[in-house]
């Protein structure tokens, strides 16, 4: 009897080991690089994904464009071992066309409007109208905006739409690498604008509102697989999870408009 029970115990242990080995074979270590606009949503969802999938996510952050070392295009050009990128849709499309990303793998995740902020406790300018926004820019000692999509729009178009490019010379600047909210919180600028989802997590600032609709720019955030990634199936599963309607409330809570509607 003991011999029979012993054999059964050994068999059970072998089956358990095989099951674990099979699970490990299907698990993946996914390296994901996300731009700041989707970063908080990704952080809020990543733990849930790891718990349900068994995959381990290794997250890093970098802007969708610009000349900084951590910018996603620069990382890909260096050949960093990245599996999934999450970034501004227009910039992603350019990388897709250049062959850096897997064709057909793009998944639209969310949309983000541009908001503006001041240091916590400071007076809140009324930016609900174009005239009010213009006044907020002109009355600020220093204005900060990012070196990614929202900042490119402000630098390249918004200042002209407001008719204040000359007046803001020397007082408005793009900030590389550092979130605009942190610049405002530290008192290095007293007014600044960036994606609402990037301003929202920053302590020490007050978001005073969105750009008026007449001059607003809504930015698409999307994910895609890196062409050279060896973890294509796992990467697709992650993107499906992030885009799932059930996760829309989590994305919305970060200040984004989810591409999928909640059930």
C-alpha positions in Angstrom: 0.0 0.0 0.0 2.7 2.4 1.0 4.6 1.7 -2.2 1.5 2.4 -4.3 0.8 5.6 -2.4 4.4 6.6 -2.8 4.2 6.1 -6.6 1.1 8.1 -6.7 2.8 10.9 -4.8 5.7 10.9 -7.2 3.4 10.9 -10.2 1.4 13.9 -8.7 4.7 15.8 -8.1 5.8 15.2 -11.7 2.5 16.3 -13.1 2.6 19.5 -10.9 6.2 20.2 -12.1 5.1 19.7 -15.7 2.2 22.1 -15.3 4.5 24.7 -13.8 7.0 24.2 -16.6 4.2 24.5 -19.2 3.0 27.8 -17.6 6.5 29.2 -17.6 6.9 28.3 -21.2 3.8 30.4 -22.0 4.7 33.3 -19.7 6.7 36.2 -21.1 8.8 39.1 -19.9 7.4 42.0 -21.8 9.4 45.2 -22.0 7.0 48.1 -22.6 7.9 51.8 -23.2 5.1 54.3 -22.8 5.0 58.0 -23.3 3.8 60.1 -20.4 0.2 60.7 -21.7 -0.8 57.0 -21.1 1.7 56.3 -18.3 -0.7 56.6 -15.3 -3.4 54.4 -17.0 -0.7 51.8 -17.8 0.5 51.8 -14.2 -3.0 51.4 -12.9 -3.7 48.5 -15.2 -0.4 46.7 -15.4 -0.7 44.9 -12.0 -4.1 43.5 -13.0 -2.7 42.2 -16.3 0.3 40.5 -14.7 -2.0 38.8 -12.2 -4.3 37.4 -14.8 -1.8 36.6 -17.6 1.3 35.4 -15.7 3.4 37.6 -17.9 5.9 40.0 -16.3 5.9 43.6 -17.5 9.0 45.7 -17.4 8.0 49.3 -17.9 10.0 52.3 -18.9 9.0 55.8 -20.0 9.9 58.2 -22.8 8.4 60.9 -25.0 6.9 60.0 -28.3 9.2 62.5 -30.1 11.9 64.9 -29.4 15.7 64.7 -29.1 16.1 63.3 -25.6 17.9 60.0 -25.1 14.8 58.4 -23.7 12.5 59.4 -26.6 10.9 56.3 -28.1 12.2 56.8 -31.6 15.7 57.2 -30.2 15.4 54.0 -28.2 14.2 52.0 -31.2 17.0 53.5 -33.4 19.5 52.2 -30.8 18.0 48.7 -31.0 16.9 48.5 -27.4 15.0 45.2 -26.8 11.5 46.6 -26.6 8.3 44.6 -27.2 5.5 47.1 -27.1 5.4 50.9 -27.4 2.5 53.2 -26.3 2.7 56.7 -27.7 1.2 59.5 -29.7 -0.6 58.1 -32.7 0.9 60.3 -35.3 4.4 59.5 -34.1 3.6 55.8 -33.9 2.4 55.9 -37.5 5.7 57.4 -38.7 7.6 54.6 -36.9 5.2 52.0 -38.5 5.8 53.4 -41.9 9.6 53.3 -41.3 9.4 49.6 -40.5 10.3 49.8 -36.8 6.9 48.5 -35.7 4.9 45.4 -36.7 2.5 46.2 -39.6 -1.2 46.0 -38.6 -0.4 45.8 -34.8 -1.6 49.3 -34.0 -4.3 49.5 -31.3 -5.9 52.9 -30.5 -6.2 53.1 -26.7 -7.3 56.6 -25.7 -7.6 60.3 -26.5 -6.2 63.2 -24.5 -7.0 66.9 -24.5 -4.5 69.6 -23.5 -5.0 71.2 -20.1 -3.2 74.1 -18.3 -2.1 74.4 -14.7 -0.7 76.7 -12.1 1.2 76.1 -8.8 -1.1 74.9 -6.0 -2.7 77.8 -4.2 -2.0 80.4 -6.9 -4.8 82.4 -8.5 -6.7 80.5 -11.2 -6.9 82.3 -14.6 -10.1 81.8 -16.5 -9.1 80.0 -19.7 -12.5 79.0 -20.8 -12.4 81.4 -23.7 -9.7 82.2 -26.3 -9.3 85.7 -24.9 -9.0 84.3 -21.4 -6.3 81.8 -22.5 -4.4 84.6 -24.3 -4.5 86.7 -21.1 -3.2 83.8 -19.0 -0.2 83.4 -21.3 0.5 87.1 -21.4 0.2 87.6 -17.6 2.5 84.7 -16.7 6.1 85.3 -15.7 7.2 82.1 -17.4 5.1 79.5 -19.4 6.2 75.9 -19.8 5.1 73.3 -22.3 6.4 69.9 -23.3 8.8 68.8 -26.0 6.3 66.2 -27.2 2.9 66.4 -29.0 1.2 69.0 -26.9 4.2 71.2 -26.7 4.9 70.9 -30.4 1.4 72.1 -31.1 1.7 75.0 -28.6 5.1 76.1 -30.1 4.2 75.5 -33.7 0.6 76.6 -33.9 -1.1 77.8 -30.7 1.0 80.9 -30.1 0.2 82.1 -33.6 -3.5 81.3 -33.2 -3.4 83.5 -30.1 -1.3 86.2 -31.8 1.2 86.3 -29.0 4.4 84.7 -30.4 6.5 87.9 -30.3 5.1 88.8 -26.8 6.0 85.4 -25.4 9.6 85.3 -26.8 11.9 84.6 -23.8 9.0 83.8 -21.5 7.6 80.6 -23.0 9.7 77.5 -23.6 9.5 73.8 -24.3 10.7 71.6 -21.4 12.7 68.5 -22.4 12.3 65.3 -20.4 10.8 66.8 -17.2 7.0 66.8 -16.9 5.6 70.3 -17.2 3.7 69.9 -13.9 6.9 69.4 -12.0 8.3 72.6 -13.4 5.3 74.5 -12.2 5.2 72.8 -8.8 8.9 73.7 -8.3 8.1 77.4 -9.1 10.2 77.4 -12.3 7.1 78.4 -14.3 3.9 79.9 -13.0 1.7 78.7 -15.9 2.0 75.7 -18.2 0.1 73.3 -20.5 0.4 69.6 -21.3 -1.8 66.6 -21.8 -4.4 66.5 -19.0 -3.4 62.9 -18.1 0.2 64.0 -17.6 -0.7 66.9 -15.4 -3.2 65.0 -13.2 -0.8 62.8 -11.2 1.6 65.7 -10.3 1.4 67.0 -6.8 1.7 70.7 -6.0 -0.3 72.0 -9.0 -3.9 72.9 -9.8 -5.3 72.2 -13.2 -7.3 75.3 -14.1 -9.0 73.9 -17.2 -8.8 72.6 -20.8 -7.8 74.7 -23.8 -11.0 76.3 -25.3 -12.5 74.0 -27.9 -11.7 76.5 -30.7 -8.0 76.0 -30.1 -7.9 72.6 -28.5 -5.9 69.7 -29.9 -7.0 66.2 -28.9 -4.1 63.7 -29.1 -4.5 60.0 -29.9 -2.5 57.5 -27.8 -2.0 54.1 -29.4 0.1 50.9 -28.8 1.9 48.7 -31.2 4.4 45.8 -31.4 8.0 46.4 -32.1 8.9 44.6 -35.3 11.9 42.8 -33.8 10.1 41.6 -30.7 10.2 37.9 -30.0 7.1 38.1 -27.9 4.5 39.0 -30.5 1.6 36.9 -29.1 2.1 38.2 -25.6 2.4 41.8 -26.8 -0.9 41.4 -28.8 -2.6 40.0 -25.6 -1.4 43.0 -23.6 -2.7 45.5 -26.2 -6.1 43.7 -26.3 -6.3 43.9 -22.5 -5.5 47.6 -22.4 -8.1 48.4 -25.1 -10.8 46.2 -23.5 -14.1 48.0 -22.7 -13.9 46.7 -19.1 -10.8 48.8 -18.5 -12.3 52.0 -19.9 -13.2 53.4 -16.4 -9.6 53.0 -15.2 -8.3 54.9 -18.3 -11.0 57.6 -17.9 -10.0 58.2 -14.3 -6.6 59.3 -15.4 -7.9 62.1 -17.5 -8.0 60.3 -20.8 -11.0 59.5 -23.0 -10.8 55.8 -23.6 -11.2 54.6 -27.2 -13.4 51.7 -26.0 -16.7 52.4 -24.2 -17.3 50.7 -20.9 -19.9 47.9 -21.0 
